[in-house]
Amino acid sequence: WTQTHYAMTGLDAIHASFGLEWWQTIVAATVGLRLVAIPLTIFSMRNAAKLGQLKPKLDVLMEKANAINVKTEEGMRAHARLRTQMFKMYSDNNCNPVYSLVPIMAQLPVFVFMFSALQAMSSHKTGHPWHGFEAGGISWFTDLSVPDPYYLLPVGASASFLVTTVLQDPTMVASQEQARM
């Protein structure tokens, strides 16, 4: 059993337990996984806000660090002191740039396994569609075992990912505005 099989079993259990159509099962599983990820997203957003508050002080340290000649022994020590100050600022404010990656790194494997499960269930890997996948869709994609002929689902998913990413990272907008100046 692989993680993909666990995802397939989970989707099948949701489908069978609640009597949902397959498209409803996929939406319910996605919404459920997103709801479970909300605490991670909130953690990341709080971290980004703290980093945004520290940015002016960090910029001053970076200017000092860039002005140091690290090819000399004294320059290396001065650079190390600045780095220590920067890490102390992170520690004192309970934030770190790496913390912003936590939600992405936690959600990525889950959604990769869900994607793999849906791909396998639509017959790409098993050789035949999962029971009910041929008629479990809605609107223009009634057959879930074939690709979306109009590419509306992949384009919509990509657009929602882009919007979510931009809204989730408030420092991205500020850095883009700075880059334009």
Sequence and secondary structure as in RCSB ss.txt:
>XXXX:A:sequence
WTQTHYAMTGLDAIHASFGLEWWQTIVAATVGLRLVAIPLTIFSMRNAAKLGQLKPKLDVLMEKANAINVKTEEG
MRAHARLRTQMFKMYSDNNCNPVYSLVPIMAQLPVFVFMFSALQAMSSHKTGHPWHGFEAGGISWFTDLSVPDPY
YLLPVGASASFLVTTVLQDPTMVASQEQARM
>XXXX:A:secstr
  HHHHHHHHHHHHHHHHT  HHHHHHHHHHHHHHHHHHHHHHHHHHHHHHHHHHHHHHHHHHHHHHS TTSHHH
HHHHHHHHHHHHHHHHHTT  GGGGGHHHHHHHHHHHHHHHHHHHHTTTTTSS  TTGGG  BTTB  TTS  TT
 HHHHHHHHHHHHHHHHH HHHHHHHHHHH 
